[in-house]
Amino acid sequence: MRSFSYYVDTFIVGGETAGIATACALSKTNFFTPSKDGKKRIILLNERQIPKLETYTNSSVQKKPDDKVATISFSTLQLLHSLGALEKMNHMLITPYRKMFVNDSFGKSHLVFDDEIIDSSLISQTQQEIFDKYVSNHSYQFVGKNSLGASVEYDHIQSALYEVLKEQNKCEIIDNDSIRYIRPAKSLEDMSTIELESGRRFTTKLIIGNDGENSYTREVHNIEATSHAYNQK
């Protein structure tokens, strides 16, 4: 027996940082509101469950540090601030950095980026305000506006974005499920159909693929991707 399909404005495949941030940005607009029957108009499909934000903000919770860390720029900090996620994060776990080494895997060559390359006149007032308010703390006052950016765990970012997304109440988050098949739209007037392994079925005008290197979403839409091997070790 075929399951009932219901229409959503946007279906986002993949709940990693880019997918969650996209869902947050769309939810902040006035274009997406719950339908008359209360159903959300944005779907975010995530195959794994993101740790709860209290894992990072509750001092009584003992958490093993994760080695999957993002090195982010001021622009990303500004984006997280604009989405409302930066304020929710534990700022003691956001570590500014002033120097970066890029090594050549074939030899002894390397590049060094440090705070000497920064022209302080180019640092915007907004960037400085964000750093002072949300990143700098008693341990990092010496870093100042000459920081190149900050390091933070991916799950920390994602858990804060998830919290924002739930508060906005415009997006249904589907955890621990995956795509069974996608039937792409055949024309601009047609709609795509998505069925999940759980049996749930959706129709939509817009699918956003954030499902990684071997993207099934890209494959079924015949979107080619060009890649290069850099022989990294």
C-alpha positions in Angstrom: 0.0 0.0 0.0 1.5 3.4 -1.0 2.0 5.9 1.7 0.5 9.4 1.5 2.7 12.2 0.2 2.6 15.7 1.5 4.1 18.8 -0.1 6.9 20.8 1.5 8.5 24.0 0.1 12.1 22.8 0.6 13.7 19.4 1.4 17.3 19.5 2.6 19.2 16.2 2.3 22.0 16.0 4.9 22.1 17.6 8.3 25.8 18.5 8.6 26.9 22.1 9.3 26.0 23.5 5.8 22.6 21.8 5.8 21.6 22.9 9.3 22.8 26.5 8.6 20.8 26.6 5.4 17.7 25.4 7.2 18.3 28.1 9.9 18.7 30.9 7.2 15.5 29.8 5.4 13.6 29.6 8.6 14.6 33.2 9.5 12.8 34.6 6.5 9.0 35.3 6.2 8.7 33.1 3.1 8.4 29.8 5.1 5.5 29.4 7.6 3.7 26.3 8.9 0.8 25.2 6.7 -2.8 25.6 7.8 -2.7 22.0 9.2 0.4 22.9 11.3 2.8 20.9 9.2 6.3 22.4 8.6 7.2 23.7 5.1 10.9 22.8 5.4 12.3 19.3 6.0 15.8 18.7 7.2 16.9 15.0 6.8 19.8 14.0 9.1 21.0 10.4 9.2 22.6 10.7 12.6 21.7 12.4 15.8 23.5 15.6 16.8 24.6 15.8 20.5 22.5 18.0 22.7 23.7 21.6 23.2 23.9 21.0 27.0 26.8 18.6 26.2 28.9 21.8 25.6 27.2 24.4 27.9 26.5 22.3 31.1 29.7 22.3 33.2 28.6 19.2 35.0 28.6 17.1 31.8 31.9 15.4 31.2 32.5 15.2 27.5 35.5 13.7 25.7 37.0 16.3 23.2 36.2 15.5 19.6 39.0 15.5 17.1 36.7 16.7 14.3 37.3 20.5 14.6 36.4 23.3 12.3 38.8 26.2 11.6 36.6 29.1 10.9 37.1 32.7 9.8 35.5 35.9 11.1 33.0 35.7 8.3 31.8 32.4 9.6 31.6 33.8 13.1 29.6 36.6 11.7 27.3 34.1 10.0 26.8 32.1 13.2 26.0 35.4 15.0 23.4 36.4 12.4 21.7 33.0 12.6 21.5 33.3 16.4 23.8 30.3 17.1 27.0 32.0 18.3 25.2 33.4 21.4 24.1 29.8 22.4 27.6 28.3 22.2 30.1 27.9 25.1 32.6 30.6 24.3 35.2 29.0 26.5 35.3 26.2 23.8 35.9 28.6 20.9 39.6 29.0 20.6 41.1 31.9 18.6 44.3 31.3 16.6 47.0 33.6 15.4 49.2 31.4 13.2 48.6 28.6 10.7 51.1 26.3 9.0 50.4 24.6 5.6 52.8 21.8 4.9 53.8 20.3 1.5 53.2 16.5 1.8 56.1 15.8 -0.8 58.9 17.8 0.7 59.9 20.3 3.4 58.2 23.3 1.9 55.5 25.1 4.0 53.6 28.3 4.2 53.0 30.3 7.4 50.1 32.6 7.9 50.2 34.7 11.1 48.9 38.0 12.5 51.6 40.0 10.8 49.8 39.6 7.4 46.7 41.3 8.8 46.3 45.0 8.1 44.4 46.2 11.2 42.8 48.9 9.1 41.0 46.2 7.1 39.4 44.6 10.2 35.8 45.8 10.2 34.3 47.2 13.3 31.6 44.5 13.1 34.2 41.7 13.2 35.9 43.3 16.2 32.6 43.7 18.0 31.7 40.0 17.4 35.1 38.9 18.6 35.1 41.0 21.7 31.5 40.0 22.7 31.3 36.3 21.7 34.8 34.9 21.4 37.3 36.8 23.5 37.3 35.8 27.2 39.6 36.1 30.2 41.9 33.5 28.7 42.2 35.1 25.3 42.2 38.8 25.9 45.8 39.0 24.5 44.6 37.7 21.1 42.6 40.8 20.1 41.6 41.6 16.6 44.8 40.2 15.1 43.4 36.6 15.3 43.0 34.8 11.9 39.9 33.1 13.1 38.9 30.4 15.7 38.8 26.7 16.1 35.6 24.9 17.4 34.2 21.4 17.3 31.8 20.7 14.4 29.2 19.1 16.7 29.4 22.2 19.0 28.4 24.4 16.0 25.8 21.9 14.8 24.1 21.5 18.2 23.8 25.3 18.6 22.3 25.6 15.0 19.9 22.8 15.9 18.7 24.6 19.0 18.0 27.7 16.9 16.2 25.7 14.3 13.9 24.1 16.9 13.1 27.6 18.4 12.1 29.0 15.0 9.6 26.1 14.7 9.4 26.3 10.9 11.4 23.2 10.0 10.8 19.5 10.7 14.0 17.7 11.6 14.0 14.0 10.7 16.8 12.1 12.5 17.9 8.5 12.0 16.3 8.1 8.6 17.6 8.0 5.1 16.6 8.3 1.4 15.1 5.2 -0.3 14.7 7.0 -3.6 14.3 10.4 -5.3 12.2 10.9 -8.4 13.5 14.1 -9.9 11.1 16.6 -11.4 10.8 16.3 -15.2 10.1 20.0 -15.8 9.9 23.3 -14.0 6.2 22.7 -13.5 6.7 19.2 -12.1 7.6 18.3 -8.5 10.2 15.9 -7.2 9.2 13.0 -5.0 11.3 11.7 -2.1 10.6 8.5 -0.2 12.5 7.6 3.0 13.4 4.2 4.3 10.7 4.7 7.0 8.1 4.9 4.3 7.4 8.6 4.6 6.9 10.3 1.2 7.3 14.0 0.3 6.8 16.1 -2.8 8.7 19.4 -3.3 9.8 22.0 -5.8 13.3 22.4 -4.2 15.7 19.8 -3.1 19.0 21.0 -1.5 21.7 18.3 -1.5 24.1 18.3 1.4 24.8 14.6 1.4 28.6 14.5 1.0 31.2 13.5 -1.6 29.2 10.5 -2.9 26.0 12.5 -3.1 22.9 10.4 -4.1 21.0 13.7 -4.6 23.6 14.9 -7.2 23.7 11.5 -8.9 19.9 11.2 -9.5 19.9 14.7 -10.9 22.9 14.0 -13.2 24.9 16.8 -11.8 28.6 16.3 -12.6 31.3 17.2 -10.1 34.9 17.8 -10.9 37.6 16.7 -8.4 41.3 16.7 -8.1 43.7 14.4 -6.2 46.2 16.3 -4.1 47.8 13.2 -2.7 47.3 14.3 0.8 48.5 12.1 3.6 
